[in-house]
Amino acid sequence: MEGFYAFLFIFTCIFNIHPGARAIGINYGLNGDDLPTPTDVVSLLKSKSISNIRLFEPNPNVLEALQGSGISVIVGTRNEDLQALASDASAATKWVETNILPYTSLNFKCISAGNEVPAEQTQYLPAAMQNLDAALTAASQSIPVTTAVSMSVLSASDPPSKGAFGSEIMSQVTSFLVSKGGPLLLNAYTYFPRISYPENVKLEFALFEGGATVVHDDPYSYDNLFDAMVDAVHAALEKAGGSDVEIIVTETGWPTEGSADASVENAMKYNNNLIRHLAAGSGTPRKPGKSVEAYIFALFNEDLKAEGVEQHWGLFYPNMTEVYPVDF
């Protein structure tokens, strides 16, 4: 056994693999009228060693292009489909039959029932998740079902230990995830607290360049806002009985133009610092040694989004040239 451990140590050092490190992925949105073909996008992803993507809804052309690529996919349902998925089990069966079963050589990491579901539709979320899970089980598919939430699901988040969910729906979602062992998907942007409260949120703290900036939340200390945001949700999960529920950050990033502090320089700093931070495998103060899997928003600048900052989150222009370099 001593020889085995010596080999493992050498292997880890050579390939710079940290046992706590997790995957970095990217969001692949389609709100543009000049985007490259899905086949070209898959080639781009592979050339950049991007092996994890998130799709906001199942696009058959994209799913077909991803077949056999080795790229892992988080795929979502549309928010407007939640009511039907919740009220009719056959709708969930049809969704699985249409969007999952045909793609036999595609690795689905999980299915997100909606994304940042509006308040008027959250009532459908628990039943939609249950029906999708039942449909997958009936089809012999062991794909976790979850949902993607923003920080707005918290009634408090500062300091992180005060994190708590603001609705009974999130308690039901947590109970479902606990029973199934599934993750919670979180969209966490340090950019928005920075521009909303610039006097309280230092730019360096939002960009993983905290330096002397440290937030104390006894017994924890935070030198970056990302960890503080994730741990606020960890605290909320703990209060809801979900202390073991994993968090996957399905959206995070920084815009390159369109509003205050949006620049190529800051975006490049944020995303490269994020990757280095997660690759270190140090985890968050509340969950040390358990690094978070995260998906950068977004792959392309998308011109069909609202004018302003919304059009400028991409790492690539639609012609597939870099907006700025990111070391995946």
C-alpha positions, -999 to 999 in steps of 0.1 A, spaced: 0 0 0 29 24 7 38 21 -30 3 30 -41 2 61 -19 36 72 -32 23 68 -68 -9 87 -59 11 116 -44 34 118 -75 4 116 -99 -14 144 -81 17 166 -81 24 161 -118 -11 168 -129 -18 195 -103 -50 178 -92 -64 189 -59 -86 163 -42 -111 191 -33 -112 208 -66 -144 209 -86 -155 215 -121 -157 249 -138 -184 252 -165 -201 278 -186 -236 289 -194 -246 285 -231 -274 309 -239 -291 313 -272 -305 349 -271 -286 361 -301 -293 363 -338 -257 359 -349 -245 329 -328 -224 301 -343 -239 267 -350 -241 243 -322 -215 220 -339 -191 249 -340 -198 257 -304 -190 222 -293 -157 224 -312 -150 257 -294 -158 242 -260 -135 213 -266 -107 235 -278 -109 255 -246 -111 223 -224 -146 233 -212 -163 201 -202 -193 213 -184 -221 235 -197 -256 247 -186 -285 251 -209 -315 271 -198 -339 249 -218 -336 218 -240 -327 229 -276 -327 198 -298 -300 211 -322 -277 218 -293 -284 185 -275 -277 166 -307 -245 184 -313 -234 176 -278 -240 138 -282 -207 119 -278 -187 150 -270 -179 141 -234 -193 174 -223 -216 172 -192 -248 192 -193 -272 208 -168 -305 214 -186 -335 233 -175 -372 234 -181 -388 267 -190 -405 285 -161 -437 287 -182 -438 249 -183 -438 244 -146 -476 246 -141 -482 218 -167 -453 197 -152 -468 201 -117 -504 194 -125 -500 166 -151 -477 137 -145 -480 128 -182 -465 162 -191 -434 154 -171 -432 120 -188 -435 136 -222 -408 162 -213 -384 134 -203 -393 113 -234 -387 144 -257 -357 160 -241 -337 133 -223 -343 98 -237 -333 104 -273 -298 116 -263 -283 83 -252 -247 94 -254 -251 126 -235 -242 130 -198 -269 149 -180 -256 162 -147 -290 173 -135 -323 188 -146 -333 222 -133 -370 228 -129 -371 264 -139 -346 292 -133 -351 319 -107 -388 310 -108 -410 341 -104 -431 344 -72 -463 337 -90 -450 304 -103 -431 290 -73 -463 273 -61 -458 248 -89 -422 241 -82 -423 212 -56 -449 192 -76 -430 198 -109 -398 185 -94 -416 154 -80 -432 146 -113 -400 150 -133 -382 128 -108 -409 102 -110 -408 103 -149 -370 99 -148 -372 70 -124 -399 53 -146 -375 57 -175 -346 42 -156 -327 75 -156 -308 84 -125 -306 121 -131 -311 144 -101 -339 170 -104 -334 204 -87 -341 241 -94 -320 272 -98 -324 301 -74 -310 336 -70 -299 352 -37 -333 367 -35 -347 335 -20 -330 346 12 -348 368 37 -313 376 53 -278 371 42 -255 395 61 -236 383 78 -236 349 61 -246 330 93 -279 349 93 -288 333 59 -324 321 59 -350 313 33 -379 336 29 -406 312 19 -421 279 27 -416 268 -9 -378 267 -3 -384 245 28 -403 221 5 -376 223 -21 -349 216 5 -368 186 19 -371 172 -17 -334 176 -23 -325 160 11 -347 130 2 -332 125 -32 -296 136 -25 -297 163 -51 -279 196 -52 -293 231 -51 -284 254 -80 -275 289 -71 -270 320 -93 -246 342 -73 -232 374 -88 -209 395 -67 -213 422 -93 -248 432 -83 -241 438 -46 -210 458 -57 -230 482 -79 -260 484 -55 -239 492 -24 -205 505 -36 -199 522 -3 -202 489 16 -189 464 -10 -153 471 -20 -145 463 -56 -115 442 -45 -137 422 -22 -161 414 -51 -132 405 -75 -114 380 -52 -87 406 -46 -97 413 -10 -63 421 3 -69 437 37 -107 435 33 -120 408 56 -156 403 68 -158 386 102 -187 363 110 -175 346 142 -160 320 140 -157 325 102 -138 352 82 -143 360 46 -118 376 22 -141 375 -9 -178 381 -15 -184 349 -35 -177 327 -5 -199 349 18 -228 346 -6 -225 308 -10 -222 304 28 -253 325 34 -272 299 13 -254 271 32 -267 287 64 -302 288 50 -301 252 40 -289 242 74 -318 260 90 -342 242 66 -328 208 75 -305 206 44 -270 208 59 -257 181 36 -273 196 4 -246 205 -21 -246 239 -38 -237 242 -74 -232 278 -85 -249 277 -119 -244 314 -127 -216 338 -118 -196 362 -138 -189 399 -145 -200 421 -174 -176 439 -197 -196 471 -204 -230 487 -199 -228 501 -164 -206 510 -134 -175 488 -128 -184 468 -160 -151 465 -179 -130 439 -197 -103 443 -170 -127 436 -141 -144 407 -159 -111 391 -167 -100 395 -131 -132 381 -117 -134 350 -138 -97 341 -137 -96 347 -99 -128 326 -96 -112 297 -114 -80 299 -93 -100 301 -61 -121 270 -69 -92 251 -83 -74 254 -50 -101 233 -34 -102 252 -2 -139 254 0 -158 281 19 -152 291 55 -184 273 64 -176 242 43 -138 240 43 -122 216 19 -154 212 -1 -149 234 -32 -179 246 -51 -187 237 -87 -194 268 -107 -206 279 -141 -195 312 -156 -221 334 -172 -218 334 -202 -203 318 -233 -213 346 -258 -224 382 -258 -261 379 -268 -276 407 -288 -313 398 -283 -311 405 -246 -321 439 -232 -297 467 -242 -270 477 -217 -252 454 -193 -273 423 -202 -257 421 -236 -221 420 -223 -214 390 -202 -198 368 -228 -163 354 -228 -166 352 -266 -180 373 -294 -204 355 -317 -176 350 -342 -159 329 -314 -130 352 -308 -122 359 -272 -135 390 -255 -107 384 -230 -87 353 -221 -99 329 -194 -77 300 -183 -99 270 -180 
